[in-house]
Amino acid sequence: MSENSRNFQYLDSLRALAAIGVIIIHVATPALNMNFARHEGFWWIANLFDSAVRFAVPVFLMLSGATLIGKKYNYAEYLKRRFTRVLLPFLFWIVVYWIYRWIVLKPWQQPHNFVDIIYWAGKLFVREGVSKHFWYVYMILAIYFIVPVLSSIISKLNNNILLIFLIVWVVLNFILRNYSMNLYGWTADAWSSKLAGWALHSGYLVLGYYLSQLPIFHKTERLYAMLVFITSIASCAVLTYLFSRQAHKQDLSMYGYLKLNTIIQSVSIFLMQKDKTVNNKITLWLQKEISDFSYGIYLVHIIIIGVLYNLKFYKTFPNPLVSIPLIFSITLLASYIIILMLRKIPGGKYISG
């Protein structure tokens, strides 16, 4: 079937769902931590929210594979285009987050002279890359370097060979399931685990490319995928509870993006949306807008959540059934408005994301 005869609207659907999922993860996590060993019912609600969106980061990577692999590249032009779209906004938002992190410090913690500010900023970068959610951007920038090479290799392989590769990748992830990876900091001893983590996560690009090449999916196949998706949520939530109970402390290892359950969940939601057409005009507009703004939303949303946390939204609305949807909605809307406003200023499209 020719590329032009296929419906690629589902890629926007998946990108919008991934952006929504990332926000829910970061909104649900404080509720999860606040209620552990304090309010089991509230903890379970947050656990279910978190378990339902483990696909978010994997799907972003799978979309990169689905859209970038299988093409021929002029390496210089490719890097210029990729890094203009990703690196420039990232550099802008790193500075914004440095300023934000300085502002939220207690007055006696804030450095004021130039040397102390530089020292503090450097420590923050080494410790957690300025903001912990930036780990994904560091990784995707590194992966972009190898995409043209990966594309030239993968595009020559048939689906059977790709499937064998993916099975080996899944097995390798299972074998290394307890391997500690420091994806946040930039300390000298973190490099080996960071590179290993990046390499393992890059398997999602191959997975996304493989799934995008499968025959068109219809209603029956999507129904099966939905059942698998629901099962993955239940298994993640229940195992997180059992592991935490056994360890007598919160054990969130099942949330890992390279866990078998997360891989299964990511595949199932990809297949749920594959080749699916959205006809409702409002839904179509929403998913298109969120998809187009997804990178900027990813970059800015942690600041919004941080502001709402400091305004004690979680304490004002202690029930996660209320706080998570409320904080999520405010975060998504505020992030969208901020990126929209940035894009309207001269040159803003280059830094907004």
matplotlib code that plots the C-alpha trace (Angstrom):
import matplotlib.pyplot as plt

x = [0.0, 1.4, 2.3, -0.2, -3.1, -2.6, -4.1, -1.4, -3.7, -3.1, 0.4, -1.1, -3.5, -0.6, 1.6, -1.3, -1.9, 1.8, 1.9, -1.2, 0.3, 3.5, 1.6, -0.5, 2.6, 4.1, 0.7, 0.0, 3.5, 3.2, -0.2, 1.3, 4.1, 2.0, -0.5, 1.8, 1.4, -1.0, -4.2, -4.4, -7.5, -6.0, -2.7, -4.5, -6.2, -2.9, -1.4, -4.0, -3.6, 0.2, -0.1, -2.4, 0.1, 3.4, 3.3, 3.9, 7.7, 7.9, 5.3, 7.2, 10.2, 8.1, 6.8, 10.3, 11.0, 7.7, 8.4, 12.2, 13.4, 13.1, 14.2, 17.4, 19.2, 21.6, 23.3, 24.2, 20.8, 19.1, 21.1, 20.5, 16.7, 16.5, 18.7, 17.0, 13.6, 14.8, 18.1, 17.3, 14.0, 15.8, 18.6, 16.0, 14.1, 17.2, 17.8, 14.2, 14.4, 17.6, 15.8, 12.7, 14.8, 16.6, 13.3, 11.7, 14.7, 14.4, 15.9, 18.9, 19.5, 19.7, 23.2, 23.6, 27.1, 28.1, 30.6, 28.1, 25.3, 27.5, 28.6, 25.0, 23.8, 26.7, 25.8, 22.1, 23.1, 25.4, 23.0, 19.8, 20.4, 18.7, 15.3, 14.8, 12.3, 15.1, 16.6, 14.4, 15.6, 19.3, 18.6, 16.7, 19.4, 22.0, 19.7, 19.2, 22.9, 22.5, 19.0, 20.4, 22.7, 19.9, 17.5, 19.9, 20.3, 16.8, 15.2, 17.1, 15.8, 12.6, 9.9, 11.0, 14.5, 13.1, 10.9, 13.8, 15.7, 12.8, 12.5, 16.2, 15.7, 12.8, 14.8, 17.8, 15.5, 14.2, 17.7, 18.8, 15.6, 17.4, 20.3, 20.5, 20.5, 21.3, 19.5, 19.3, 22.7, 25.9, 28.4, 31.5, 30.2, 26.8, 28.1, 28.2, 24.7, 23.4, 24.8, 23.4, 20.0, 20.0, 20.9, 18.1, 15.6, 16.5, 14.9, 11.6, 12.4, 12.8, 9.6, 7.7, 9.0, 8.1, 4.5, 4.0, 4.8, 2.2, -0.9, -3.8, -5.6, -9.3, -11.9, -11.4, -7.6, -8.0, -10.5, -7.9, -5.3, -7.6, -8.1, -4.3, -4.0, -6.5, -4.7, -1.4, -2.8, -4.2, -1.0, 1.1, -1.1, -1.4, 2.2, 3.3, 1.1, 2.4, 6.1, 5.6, 3.9, 6.7, 9.4, 7.7, 8.4, 7.1, 8.5, 7.8, 10.0, 7.0, 6.7, 10.0, 9.9, 11.9, 9.8, 8.0, 4.6, 5.4, 6.5, 3.3, 1.2, 3.0, 2.5, -1.2, -2.0, 0.0, -2.1, -5.3, -4.7, -3.1, -4.9, -7.8, -9.7, -11.1, -14.1, -15.3, -14.1, -13.5, -11.5, -9.6, -8.7, -7.7, -5.4, -3.8, -3.2, -1.7, 0.3, 1.8, 2.5, 3.7, 7.4, 6.8, 4.2, 6.7, 9.4, 7.2, 4.7, 6.9, 7.0, 3.2, 2.9, 5.5, 3.6, 0.4, 2.2, 3.6, 0.1, -1.0, -3.4, -2.7, -3.5, -6.6, -7.9, -6.5, -8.6, -6.7, -9.9, -10.3, -6.7, -5.2, -7.8, -7.9, -4.1, -3.8, -6.3, -4.8, -1.3, -2.2, -4.2, -1.5, 1.3, -0.6, -1.2, 2.4, 3.7, 1.0, 2.0, 5.7, 5.1, 3.3, 6.3, 9.0, 11.4, 9.3, 8.8, 12.5, 12.5, 9.0, 9.2]
y = [0.0, 3.4, 5.9, 8.4, 6.0, 5.5, 7.6, 9.1, 11.1, 8.7, 10.0, 13.3, 11.3, 9.4, 12.6, 14.3, 11.3, 11.1, 14.8, 14.4, 11.3, 13.0, 15.8, 13.2, 11.3, 14.5, 15.6, 12.1, 11.5, 14.2, 12.8, 9.3, 10.3, 12.4, 9.6, 6.6, 5.0, 7.8, 7.4, 4.1, 4.9, 8.2, 6.4, 3.8, 6.5, 8.2, 4.8, 4.0, 7.3, 6.8, 3.2, 4.2, 6.6, 4.7, 4.7, 8.5, 8.7, 5.4, 6.6, 9.9, 7.7, 5.4, 8.3, 9.4, 6.0, 5.9, 9.3, 9.4, 5.9, 4.6, 7.8, 8.9, 11.9, 14.6, 14.4, 18.1, 19.3, 16.7, 17.8, 21.5, 20.9, 18.6, 20.7, 24.0, 22.5, 20.8, 22.4, 26.1, 25.9, 23.6, 26.1, 28.9, 26.8, 25.7, 29.4, 29.8, 26.8, 28.1, 31.4, 29.5, 27.2, 30.3, 32.1, 29.2, 28.9, 30.3, 33.8, 32.5, 29.7, 32.1, 32.9, 36.6, 37.3, 36.2, 33.5, 31.9, 31.9, 30.2, 27.6, 27.0, 26.7, 24.2, 22.1, 22.0, 20.9, 18.2, 16.9, 16.7, 18.4, 21.6, 20.0, 16.2, 16.0, 17.3, 13.8, 13.0, 15.9, 15.1, 11.6, 12.4, 14.9, 12.1, 9.7, 12.1, 11.8, 8.1, 8.3, 8.6, 5.6, 3.7, 4.5, 3.3, 0.0, -0.6, 0.2, -2.6, -5.3, -7.2, -7.3, -10.8, -9.6, -6.5, -8.7, -10.9, -7.7, -6.4, -9.8, -9.6, -6.0, -7.0, -9.9, -7.7, -5.2, -8.0, -9.2, -5.7, -4.9, -4.3, -2.4, 1.1, 3.9, 7.5, 9.4, 12.7, 13.7, 14.4, 13.2, 11.3, 8.0, 8.4, 8.2, 4.5, 3.9, 7.0, 5.7, 2.2, 3.8, 5.8, 2.8, 0.7, 3.5, 3.8, 0.4, 2.2, 4.0, 0.6, -0.6, 2.5, 2.0, -1.7, -1.1, 1.7, -0.7, -3.3, -3.7, -1.4, -2.1, -2.3, -2.3, -5.9, -5.6, -2.3, -4.0, -6.6, -3.9, -2.1, -5.2, -5.6, -1.9, -2.2, -5.4, -3.5, -0.8, -3.3, -5.3, -2.3, -0.9, -4.2, -5.2, -1.7, -2.2, -5.7, -4.7, -1.7, -3.8, -6.4, -3.8, -1.8, 1.3, 2.7, 0.6, 2.2, -0.1, -1.2, 2.3, 2.0, 2.8, -0.3, -2.7, -5.5, -4.3, -0.7, -2.0, -4.0, -1.0, 1.2, -1.3, -1.7, 2.0, 2.5, -0.3, 1.1, 4.4, 3.0, 3.9, 5.3, 8.3, 11.1, 12.7, 15.0, 18.5, 19.5, 16.4, 16.7, 20.4, 19.5, 16.7, 18.7, 21.6, 19.5, 17.5, 20.7, 22.2, 19.0, 19.8, 23.2, 21.8, 19.2, 21.9, 24.3, 22.1, 21.4, 25.1, 25.2, 22.1, 23.5, 26.8, 24.9, 22.8, 25.8, 27.3, 24.2, 22.9, 19.3, 20.2, 22.2, 19.3, 16.2, 13.7, 12.7, 12.2, 16.0, 17.2, 15.2, 16.2, 19.8, 20.3, 18.5, 20.7, 23.9, 22.7, 21.8, 25.0, 27.2, 25.5, 25.8, 29.5, 30.2, 28.5, 30.2, 33.6, 32.9, 31.9, 35.2, 37.3, 38.0, 35.0, 33.2, 30.2, 29.4, 29.3, 28.2, 24.6]
z = [0.0, -0.9, 1.8, 0.4, 0.7, 4.4, 7.2, 9.4, 11.5, 14.3, 14.7, 16.0, 18.2, 19.8, 20.2, 21.9, 24.2, 25.0, 26.0, 28.2, 29.7, 30.7, 32.5, 34.3, 35.4, 36.9, 38.4, 39.9, 41.4, 44.2, 45.1, 45.2, 47.4, 49.8, 50.4, 50.7, 54.2, 55.1, 53.0, 51.2, 49.2, 47.9, 47.2, 45.1, 43.0, 42.2, 41.6, 39.0, 37.3, 37.1, 36.0, 33.1, 31.4, 31.6, 27.8, 27.5, 27.0, 25.1, 22.6, 22.0, 21.1, 19.0, 17.1, 16.3, 14.9, 13.0, 11.4, 11.0, 10.3, 6.7, 5.1, 3.3, 4.9, 4.0, 7.4, 7.7, 6.7, 8.9, 12.0, 11.3, 11.0, 14.1, 16.3, 15.3, 16.3, 19.5, 20.8, 20.5, 22.5, 25.0, 25.6, 26.2, 28.7, 30.5, 31.3, 32.3, 34.7, 36.2, 37.0, 38.2, 40.5, 41.9, 42.6, 44.5, 46.9, 50.4, 50.7, 52.7, 50.1, 47.1, 45.8, 44.9, 43.6, 40.1, 41.2, 43.7, 41.1, 38.5, 41.1, 42.2, 38.6, 37.8, 40.8, 39.8, 36.3, 37.5, 40.1, 37.9, 34.6, 35.8, 35.9, 36.1, 33.2, 30.9, 30.9, 27.9, 25.9, 26.6, 25.4, 22.3, 21.2, 21.6, 19.7, 16.8, 16.0, 15.1, 13.5, 9.9, 10.4, 12.1, 9.3, 6.6, 8.4, 9.6, 6.2, 4.6, 7.0, 6.5, 9.2, 10.4, 11.1, 12.9, 15.0, 16.0, 16.9, 19.0, 20.8, 21.7, 22.9, 25.1, 26.6, 27.2, 29.0, 31.2, 32.0, 32.9, 34.8, 38.1, 36.5, 38.1, 35.5, 36.4, 33.6, 35.5, 36.7, 35.0, 37.5, 36.3, 37.6, 35.8, 32.2, 31.7, 33.1, 31.2, 27.8, 28.5, 29.3, 26.1, 24.1, 25.6, 25.2, 21.5, 20.9, 21.1, 17.8, 16.1, 17.7, 16.5, 13.0, 13.0, 14.2, 11.7, 8.9, 9.9, 7.8, 8.4, 11.7, 12.0, 14.8, 16.0, 16.3, 18.2, 20.6, 21.4, 21.9, 24.2, 26.4, 26.6, 27.5, 30.4, 31.6, 31.6, 33.8, 36.3, 36.4, 36.9, 39.7, 41.5, 41.3, 42.5, 45.5, 46.2, 45.7, 48.0, 50.7, 50.5, 50.7, 53.5, 51.4, 48.1, 45.3, 41.9, 39.8, 37.7, 36.5, 34.6, 30.9, 30.0, 32.0, 30.1, 31.3, 30.0, 26.6, 26.3, 27.3, 24.8, 22.0, 22.8, 22.8, 19.6, 18.0, 19.5, 17.6, 14.5, 11.3, 13.4, 11.9, 14.1, 12.6, 15.5, 14.6, 18.2, 19.1, 15.8, 16.6, 20.2, 19.3, 16.5, 18.8, 21.6, 19.1, 17.5, 20.9, 22.6, 22.8, 24.3, 26.7, 27.7, 28.4, 30.4, 32.3, 35.3, 36.2, 36.2, 38.4, 40.7, 41.1, 41.8, 44.4, 46.1, 46.1, 48.1, 45.5, 46.7, 50.3, 49.3, 47.2, 49.0, 47.1, 43.9, 42.1, 42.3, 42.5, 39.6, 37.0, 38.2, 38.3, 35.0, 33.3, 34.6, 33.7, 30.2, 29.5, 31.1, 29.2, 25.9, 26.5, 27.4, 24.3, 22.1, 23.4, 22.9, 19.3, 18.6, 19.5, 16.9, 16.8, 19.4, 17.3, 17.5, 21.3, 22.3, 21.5]

ax = plt.figure().add_subplot(projection="3d")
ax.plot(x, y, z, "-o")
ax.set_aspect("equal")
plt.show()
